[in-house]
Amino acid sequence: MEELKAFKVHMGAADCAVDIGDGSERGEYVNQDYMLHKLGRPHRGVSLMYCYYPLDEQFPQRVSEACKDMDVSFAWDYPYDDYFTYKGGLEGNTEGEPFNYMRDVRRHGQDVVLTLTVDPNVSDEQLIAIAKDLRPFGRLLIRINHECTGNWFSFTKRASYKELGDFFVKFHRILKEYAPNVKTILCAGGYDPKTGKLEMEEEFLQAYRECDIWSIDKYFALHWGWPYDVAERGGTTHSRSVIKDVYEYTKKTYKRLCEVNDGKQKPMVMSELNADGDVTGPYDQAEMVKEFCDLLKADEDKGWFNAFTMYQFRDRGRLGLEIEDPNYPDCGIEQPLMKTYKEIIHDEFYSPKMTSGEEISFPAKLRWGGAEDAEGIEIPLHFDKNPHFCEVYFEDDSNVIMEINGKWFYKSPKAKCIDLMSAFFEKPLDGAADLKLRIFAPPASGENDLSIDDGLMNTYSTIEKMPKIRIRTEPVEL
């Protein structure tokens, strides 16, 4: 084999980024190694859903466990939201949830998207403590009190909608002062054709103007009566929409948001997207998601929609790529949506952009800003034909993610050899080919080093030597 060369490569934003939900009131957290193996690529971000109600006597217990004898007929009937509880803040520490999962997400080359429902009556000191918790976690996105124009979450019962809008602005400003690495997402109501305005536009006007990212949640079909009834035709606890109508509604919402922001654009995302298999069954569920994503890709009006979050990887109901096995919760049952979703996220439109640079020598210093801004290395490789062995060996304790032939791999600091052959199982080479092995280095600890000048936004790693790559195009013995 010829002596290998290495070049700089930059990973930037996709035309439309994809995030994924991992755990909620409907499912448990799934580790990032499993998700990467199943999906074949990391996401831009991973959405973790938590609540913070420290003024309640049951907190920090998960409310469905603290109130398990309570007579409940709707998912949000508990004293506070049945999410995992945020165990940091003024009263806690950053050793447990969600920080252990945030570290797992980041070391696998993804950004954290933290959904946090918050009691609007907490003190400024408690919000400041949360902001300080989030400082080491890089370019984090936080969605504060989402679906805030609804009436199901506990925070909507503790304050007026105007007060909720003011609370968002206050929390946003605290984050800008104490954790400028964090961007805020306002997930509120959409366009109302009767008024030509946004739902509760005046109450949340200042929040729309100050937040970093606009968002709506939209399920193409949803069974909100789950798990307390079964969706059947004629029932009143589910619905199904027409995809083109949803698409136009989303676009009109964005255009109105620009109007109320004096014509200034901001990123627009859909923070929860799926079709509920309880309503559609498994086949139409996949078709509806595909139809929406095809419309996004085909839209000649580019740039108005920045990202969506698939809700979610594994679900106890039918809102996941997998259904949780009721006999063994650590096991997921793959749905047809999984195959469809994999095809979507591996499409160039939904994939991060790679820009090649000049040749480099070792030791090589790599910068990790986030999933939309990272500087790594790429190593050109020649294959005479489809390989029987393709392995990469490291002599250091680097923490890296790698991509070849469209498939991504993770190497932890303790791993020395990564078998890359699965990159050729679904996409075998049909002859000679030149491919690039791309390597990026997210933080091994999952946290940034705040002692360096730009530590809020970047981490740096050094790969001392060119990794050894073993390629064989025949079995060892014939």
C-alpha positions in Angstrom: 0.0 0.0 0.0 1.2 3.5 -0.8 2.1 5.8 2.1 -1.0 7.4 3.3 -1.6 11.1 3.3 -4.0 13.2 5.5 -5.8 16.4 4.7 -7.9 18.9 6.7 -11.7 18.6 6.5 -14.4 20.8 7.9 -17.8 19.5 8.9 -20.5 22.1 8.5 -24.3 22.4 8.6 -26.6 20.3 6.4 -29.2 21.9 4.2 -31.6 20.6 6.8 -30.2 19.2 10.0 -31.7 16.1 11.7 -32.0 15.7 15.5 -33.6 12.8 17.4 -35.4 12.4 20.7 -34.0 9.9 23.1 -36.2 9.3 26.1 -39.3 11.1 27.4 -42.5 10.3 29.4 -43.0 7.5 26.8 -39.6 5.8 26.7 -36.3 5.4 28.4 -32.9 6.7 27.3 -31.1 4.5 24.8 -27.3 4.6 24.7 -25.6 6.4 21.8 -23.5 3.4 20.8 -26.6 1.4 20.0 -28.3 4.2 18.2 -25.2 4.8 16.1 -25.0 1.1 15.1 -28.7 1.1 14.1 -28.8 4.4 12.2 -25.3 4.4 10.7 -24.6 8.1 11.5 -24.7 10.5 14.4 -27.4 13.2 14.5 -26.8 17.0 14.7 -28.4 16.9 18.1 -30.1 14.6 20.6 -33.2 15.8 22.4 -33.3 15.0 26.1 -36.6 15.8 27.9 -36.6 16.9 31.6 -38.6 18.9 34.1 -37.7 21.2 37.0 -40.3 21.8 39.7 -38.1 22.2 42.8 -40.9 24.0 44.8 -43.0 20.8 44.8 -42.8 18.4 47.7 -42.5 15.4 45.4 -39.5 16.8 43.5 -36.9 15.5 42.5 -38.8 12.2 42.2 -40.3 11.4 38.9 -43.9 12.3 39.4 -45.5 9.1 38.1 -43.4 7.2 40.7 -44.1 9.7 43.5 -47.8 9.7 42.7 -48.2 6.1 41.5 -51.5 5.6 43.5 -53.0 8.7 42.0 -56.1 8.2 39.8 -54.9 9.5 36.4 -56.8 9.3 33.1 -54.5 11.6 31.0 -50.7 11.7 30.7 -50.5 15.2 32.1 -52.8 14.9 35.1 -50.0 14.6 37.6 -48.9 17.6 39.8 -46.1 18.2 37.4 -44.9 16.9 34.1 -44.0 13.2 34.0 -40.5 13.8 32.5 -37.3 12.7 34.0 -36.3 15.2 36.6 -33.5 17.7 36.2 -31.2 17.0 39.2 -28.9 20.0 38.9 -29.6 23.5 39.7 -29.4 25.3 43.1 -30.5 22.2 45.0 -28.6 19.5 43.1 -25.4 18.7 41.3 -24.2 17.7 37.8 -23.2 14.1 38.6 -26.5 12.4 37.6 -29.3 13.1 35.1 -29.4 14.7 32.6 -25.6 15.3 32.7 -24.5 11.7 32.4 -26.6 11.4 29.2 -25.4 14.9 27.9 -21.8 13.6 28.2 -22.7 10.4 26.3 -24.4 12.5 23.5 -21.4 14.9 23.2 -18.6 12.3 23.2 -20.4 10.6 20.3 -20.1 13.8 18.2 -23.6 15.3 18.7 -24.9 18.4 20.3 -27.3 18.4 23.3 -30.9 19.7 22.7 -32.3 20.0 26.2 -36.0 20.2 26.6 -36.8 21.6 30.0 -40.2 22.3 31.5 -39.7 24.7 34.4 -42.0 26.0 37.2 -42.3 29.7 36.3 -42.3 30.6 40.0 -38.7 29.5 40.6 -36.2 32.2 41.6 -33.6 34.0 39.5 -31.0 32.3 41.6 -32.3 28.9 40.6 -32.2 29.8 36.9 -28.7 31.2 37.2 -27.7 27.9 38.8 -29.1 26.0 35.7 -27.2 28.4 33.4 -23.9 27.6 35.2 -24.7 23.9 35.0 -24.8 24.2 31.2 -21.6 26.1 30.6 -19.3 23.1 30.1 -21.5 21.5 27.4 -20.6 23.4 24.4 -23.0 24.6 21.8 -26.1 23.4 23.6 -29.7 24.2 22.6 -32.4 24.5 25.2 -36.1 24.4 24.6 -37.8 26.1 27.5 -41.4 25.3 28.4 -42.3 24.0 25.0 -45.8 23.9 23.5 -46.4 26.9 25.7 -49.7 27.9 24.1 -51.2 24.6 25.1 -52.9 23.8 28.4 -51.6 20.3 29.3 -48.2 21.0 30.9 -48.1 21.9 34.5 -46.4 25.3 34.0 -49.5 26.5 32.0 -51.6 26.0 35.2 -49.2 28.0 37.3 -49.0 31.3 35.4 -50.9 33.2 32.7 -49.7 33.0 29.1 -48.3 36.5 29.3 -46.4 35.5 32.4 -45.0 32.5 30.6 -43.8 34.7 27.8 -42.1 37.0 30.3 -40.6 34.0 32.1 -39.1 32.8 28.8 -37.5 36.2 28.2 -36.1 36.3 31.7 -34.6 32.8 31.5 -33.2 33.6 28.0 -31.5 36.8 29.3 -30.0 34.9 32.2 -28.6 32.3 29.9 -27.0 35.0 27.7 -25.3 36.4 30.7 -24.1 33.3 32.4 -24.0 30.7 29.6 -23.5 32.4 26.2 -22.7 29.1 24.7 -26.4 28.1 24.9 -29.0 29.0 22.4 -32.7 29.1 23.2 -35.6 27.6 21.3 -39.1 29.0 21.7 -41.7 26.3 20.8 -45.1 27.9 20.7 -48.3 28.1 18.7 -48.5 28.3 14.9 -50.3 30.4 12.3 -54.0 31.0 12.8 -55.7 31.5 9.4 -58.8 33.1 11.0 -56.7 36.0 12.4 -53.7 36.0 10.2 -51.6 36.0 13.3 -49.8 33.5 15.5 -51.7 31.8 18.3 -51.3 34.0 21.4 -49.0 36.3 19.4 -49.2 39.3 21.8 -48.5 37.2 24.9 -45.3 35.7 23.4 -44.2 38.6 21.1 -41.1 39.6 23.1 -40.1 36.0 23.4 -40.3 35.5 19.7 -38.1 38.5 19.2 -35.5 37.5 21.7 -35.2 33.8 21.3 -32.5 32.3 19.1 -34.6 29.7 17.3 -38.3 29.4 16.4 -40.0 26.1 16.7 -43.3 24.3 16.5 -44.2 20.7 17.3 -46.3 18.9 14.8 -47.4 15.3 14.7 -48.9 14.3 11.3 -51.1 11.9 13.3 -51.3 11.6 17.1 -53.1 9.5 19.7 -53.0 11.8 22.7 -55.2 9.5 24.7 -52.3 7.0 25.0 -51.9 4.9 27.2 -55.3 5.3 28.7 -57.4 4.2 25.8 -57.0 2.5 22.4 -57.4 4.6 19.2 -60.3 3.3 17.1 -62.1 4.8 14.1 -64.6 7.4 15.4 -62.8 8.0 18.6 -62.1 11.5 20.0 -58.6 11.1 21.4 -56.6 11.0 18.1 -56.3 12.8 14.9 -54.6 12.6 11.4 -53.6 15.4 9.1 -52.8 15.9 5.5 -49.1 16.3 4.9 -49.4 19.1 2.4 -51.6 21.0 4.9 -49.0 20.5 7.6 -46.3 21.7 5.3 -48.1 24.9 4.4 -49.1 25.6 8.0 -45.4 25.3 9.0 -44.3 27.7 6.2 -47.0 30.2 7.0 -46.0 30.1 10.7 -42.4 30.9 9.7 -43.4 33.8 7.4 -45.6 35.3 10.2 -42.7 34.9 12.7 -40.5 36.9 10.3 -43.2 39.6 10.2 -43.5 40.0 14.0 -39.7 40.1 14.1 -39.6 43.2 11.8 -38.7 41.1 8.8 -35.6 39.5 10.4 -35.1 35.8 9.9 -34.2 33.2 12.5 -33.7 29.5 12.2 -37.0 27.6 12.1 -37.2 24.0 13.4 -39.8 21.4 14.1 -38.8 20.1 17.6 -41.1 17.0 17.5 -42.0 15.3 14.3 -43.6 11.9 13.5 -46.8 10.2 12.7 -48.3 8.1 15.5 -48.5 4.4 14.5 -51.5 4.1 16.9 -53.5 6.0 14.2 -51.7 5.2 11.0 -50.4 1.8 11.5 -46.7 1.0 10.8 -46.8 1.4 7.0 -48.6 4.8 6.6 -46.4 6.1 9.5 -43.3 5.7 7.4 -45.0 7.0 4.2 -46.2 10.2 6.0 -42.7 11.0 7.3 -41.2 10.4 3.9 -43.8 12.6 2.2 -43.0 15.5 4.5 -39.2 15.1 4.1 -39.6 14.8 0.3 -41.5 18.1 0.3 -38.7 19.8 2.2 -36.1 18.6 -0.1 -38.0 19.5 -3.3 -39.0 23.0 -2.1 -37.3 25.6 -4.3 -37.6 28.2 -1.5 -34.5 27.0 0.3 -33.2 28.1 3.7 -36.4 28.8 5.6 -36.5 25.5 7.5 -33.3 24.5 9.3 -33.9 21.2 11.2 -36.4 18.7 12.6 -36.3 16.3 15.5 -37.6 12.8 15.0 -39.7 11.9 18.1 -38.3 9.4 19.1 -35.8 6.5 18.9 -37.6 4.1 21.1 -41.1 4.5 22.4 -43.5 2.5 24.6 -46.3 3.4 22.3 -46.0 3.8 18.5 -44.1 7.1 18.2 -40.6 5.6 17.8 -38.3 4.0 15.3 -38.5 1.1 17.7 -41.2 0.0 20.1 -40.1 -0.9 23.5 -40.5 -4.6 24.1 -43.0 -4.9 27.0 -41.2 -8.1 28.2 -37.7 -6.5 28.3 -37.5 -2.7 28.2 -33.9 -2.6 27.1 -34.9 -4.3 23.8 -36.5 -2.5 20.9 -38.7 -3.8 18.2 -37.7 -2.1 14.9 -40.6 -0.6 12.9 -40.8 0.0 9.1 -40.2 3.7 9.9 -36.6 2.8 10.8 -35.6 1.8 7.3 -37.4 4.8 5.8 -35.8 7.2 8.3 -32.3 5.8 7.7 -32.8 6.5 3.9 -33.8 10.1 4.7 -31.0 11.0 7.1 -28.3 9.5 4.8 -29.6 11.6 1.9 -27.1 14.4 1.0 -29.8 17.1 1.8 -30.0 16.0 5.4 -26.3 15.2 5.8 -23.5 17.6 7.2 -21.4 19.3 4.5 -17.8 18.3 4.2 -15.2 20.7 2.9 -11.7 19.4 2.1 -8.6 21.4 2.8 -4.8 21.3 2.5 -2.5 18.4 3.4 -1.4 18.1 7.0 1.2 16.2 8.9 1.2 14.5 12.3 0.8 15.2 15.2 -2.5 16.7 14.0 -4.6 19.1 16.1 -8.4 18.7 15.7 -11.0 21.2 16.8 -14.5 20.3 17.9 -16.9 23.2 18.0 -20.1 21.1 17.5 -21.9 19.0 15.0 -22.1 21.9 12.6 -18.6 23.2 13.0 -15.7 20.8 13.4 -12.3 20.5 11.9 -10.9 17.0 11.4 -8.8 15.0 9.1 -9.5 12.9 6.0 -7.4 10.1 4.7 -7.8 9.1 1.0 -8.0 5.3 0.6 -7.9 3.2 -2.6 -9.9 -0.1 -2.8 -9.2 -2.5 -5.7 -12.6 -4.1 -5.0 -15.0 -4.7 -2.2 -13.0 -5.5 0.9 -13.1 -8.6 3.1 -11.3 -6.8 5.9 -11.1 -3.1 6.6 -9.8 -2.0 10.0 -8.3 1.1 11.6 -5.8 0.9 14.5 -4.9 3.7 16.9 -1.9 3.9 19.2 -3.3 6.6 21.4 -6.3 7.1 23.7 -8.1 9.5 21.3 -11.9 9.9 21.4 -13.1 10.0 17.7 -16.0 9.6 15.4 -15.2 8.3 11.8 -17.0 8.1 8.5 -16.3 6.0 5.5 -18.6 5.0 2.6 -21.4 6.9 4.3 -21.3 5.0 7.6 -20.1 6.4 10.9 -18.2 4.7 13.7 -17.2 5.7 17.3 -13.9 5.0 19.0 -13.7 5.5 22.7 -10.4 6.3 24.4 -10.0 2.7 25.5 -10.6 1.2 22.0 -7.6 0.6 19.8 -9.1 -1.1 16.8 -12.3 -0.4 15.0 -13.7 -2.8 12.4 -15.0 -0.7 9.5 -16.4 -3.6 7.5 -20.1 -2.9 8.2 -19.7 0.2 6.0 -19.6 -2.2 3.1 -22.5 -4.6 4.1 -25.3 -2.3 2.9 -23.3 -0.5 0.3 -20.7 -3.0 -1.2 -18.3 -1.7 -3.8 -19.0 -3.0 -7.3 -15.4 -2.5 -8.4 -12.4 -0.3 -7.7 -13.1 2.8 -5.7 -11.4 5.8 -4.0 -12.9 6.6 -0.6 -12.1 8.9 2.2 -11.8 8.0 5.9 -12.9 11.1 7.8 -12.0 11.5 11.5 -13.3 14.1 14.0 -12.6 14.4 17.7 -15.4 15.4 20.1 -14.5 15.8 23.7 -13.8 12.4 25.4 -15.3 13.6 28.7 -18.4 15.1 27.0 -17.4 18.5 28.5 -15.4 21.5 27.3 -12.3 22.7 29.1 -13.4 26.2 30.3 -9.9 27.1 31.3 -8.8 27.8 27.7 -9.7 31.1 26.0 -12.4 29.7 23.7 -13.4 26.8 25.9 -17.1 27.7 26.0 -17.3 27.1 22.3 -14.5 24.7 21.3 -12.4 21.7 22.4 -9.1 20.5 20.9 -7.6 17.1 20.6 -4.3 15.9 19.1 -3.8 12.7 17.2 -0.1 11.9 17.4 0.4 9.5 14.6 -1.3 8.4 11.4 -3.6 5.5 12.3 -2.8 2.2 10.7 -5.4 1.0 8.2 -5.6 -2.7 7.2 -7.5 -3.4 3.9 -7.7 -6.9 2.5 -9.8 -7.8 -0.5 -9.7 -11.6 0.0 -10.2 -14.0 2.9 -7.0 -14.7 4.9 -7.0 -18.3 3.5 -8.7 -19.4 0.3 
